[in-house]
Amino acid sequence: MKEHQLKIKQEYLEAIKSGKKTWEIRYNDRNYHEGDVLVFPDGSKYMITYLIPLDSIGLPNFVGMTIGKVIGK
């Protein structure tokens, strides 16, 4: 398990915190894995629960991930 410090627009962070946004698409420059933890600017932490490469739909080096299980704030 690895922690990734991420930037995110406040409106998207609020949607994650409220449970309206449960997935994220990110450029995979950090070698994300299921079980890794995303740490957002406010200190909240969420675990990657499912990860899928998006190469097959024309987005090389991007991944789709579901996020859940609040770990921090």
Backbone torsions as a table, in degrees:
resi	resn	phi	psi	omega
1	MET	NA	133.3	-178.7
2	LYS	-126.3	146.6	175.6
3	GLU	-99.6	137.3	179.6
4	HIS	-121.3	119.0	175.6
5	GLN	-81.2	120.0	-175.1
6	LEU	-122.5	149.0	169.9
7	LYS	-93.4	147.3	178.5
8	ILE	-158.1	143.2	176.5
9	LYS	-63.5	144.0	-176.5
10	GLN	-56.8	-39.1	-178.5
11	GLU	-63.3	-36.2	178.7
12	TYR	-74.5	-36.6	176.7
13	LEU	-62.8	-42.6	178.3
14	GLU	-62.4	-37.8	178.5
15	ALA	-66.0	-36.9	176.9
16	ILE	-66.2	-47.0	-177.4
17	LYS	-64.3	-31.4	-179.8
18	SER	-82.6	-11.8	-179.9
19	GLY	92.0	-0.2	179.2
20	LYS	-75.0	-29.2	179.8
21	LYS	-114.1	115.3	-176.0
22	THR	-117.6	5.6	-179.6
23	TRP	-141.3	164.0	-176.3
24	GLU	-148.5	144.1	170.8
25	ILE	-112.4	128.1	-177.9
26	ARG	-137.0	149.4	169.7
27	TYR	-68.1	132.9	-173.8
28	ASN	-89.5	58.7	176.9
29	ASP	-87.8	1.0	-178.5
30	ARG	-116.0	4.3	179.9
31	ASN	56.5	56.3	-179.3
32	TYR	-63.1	149.1	176.1
33	HIS	-141.0	154.4	172.5
34	GLU	-58.3	138.0	-178.4
35	GLY	95.3	-16.3	176.0
36	ASP	-66.9	159.8	-177.4
37	VAL	-114.4	131.3	176.0
38	LEU	-97.0	125.4	179.4
39	VAL	-111.0	118.6	-177.6
40	PHE	-94.5	165.2	-173.3
41	PRO	-54.7	-27.4	179.8
42	ASP	-83.6	0.5	179.2
43	GLY	93.8	-5.5	179.3
44	SER	-70.6	147.9	-176.7
45	LYS	-127.3	135.6	179.0
46	TYR	-134.0	142.9	-179.0
47	MET	-92.9	141.9	171.8
48	ILE	-76.8	117.4	-176.8
49	THR	-98.8	-21.2	177.7
50	TYR	-153.6	141.0	-176.1
51	LEU	-137.8	134.7	178.3
52	ILE	-138.9	130.9	175.7
53	PRO	-68.2	144.0	-178.0
54	LEU	-106.0	17.1	178.7
55	ASP	-56.0	-39.9	-173.9
56	SER	-68.1	-15.3	177.0
57	ILE	-109.7	20.8	174.3
58	GLY	86.0	18.5	177.1
59	LEU	-119.2	73.6	-178.6
60	PRO	-62.4	141.6	179.3
61	ASN	69.6	13.4	174.4
62	PHE	-110.4	152.4	176.5
63	VAL	-130.5	148.4	169.7
64	GLY	-102.6	138.6	-178.7
65	MET	-139.8	141.5	169.1
66	THR	-94.0	142.9	-177.8
67	ILE	-125.4	141.9	-179.7
68	GLY	-167.5	-164.5	177.2
69	LYS	51.6	80.7	178.2
70	VAL	-58.1	128.9	-179.1
71	ILE	-106.9	-34.5	-178.4
72	GLY	-109.4	-144.0	-179.0
73	LYS	-46.1	NA	NA
